[in-house]
Structures are given as C-alpha cells and as structure tokens.
Amino acid sequence: MEEGRIALRVAKAFPAEQAAEAHRLLAAGGIRGRLVLTF
C-alpha cells in the first residue's frame, strides 16, 4: 500500500447477466484476483 492506495488484481469482468457463470468460476477455484460484475 503506497501513498494511501490499494491495488487490486482483477482476474475478469462479467456483465451482471453472467453472474451465475462468475459464481461457478469462483466455486471451481483457481481464480487469481477478483471477479467483477458490471452493471
């Protein structure tokens, strides 16, 4: 954490309509970083 900032690694972004697919990937494991839902 430098200069009061936090760097997050985004593995993949999904449209909100694909939330179920994003959840499946999380449940399967092996994701390095965050999954993001876009609205």
N, C-alpha and C positions, 0 to 999 in steps of 0.2 A: 504494500500500500504506500504509494508515493504521492506526495502533495495532496493528501486527502482524497485520493481517487481509488476506486476499486475496479480492477479489470476482471471481467467475466468472460469465460470462453463459451461461445455459442456454437453448439455442435450442428444444429439445424433449426430452421424456422418453418413452421407449418401454418397454413391458414386455419382459422378456427374450425372450419368444416372438417378438417382432418385430425381433430383432437383425439379420436379413437386410435388412429394409426400412431400418433405420437405416444400415446399411453402404452400401446403394445411394444414399441421400441424401448421405452423405459423399463417395462416389466421384463423384457428379454435380457436386459443388462448389456454391458459392453459400451455404453454411450459415454464418451469423454466430453464433458461440457454440459451446457444447459440446452434444453429444448424450449423453443419459444413459440407461443401461439400468437398469431397476428389477427387483429380484428379490423 
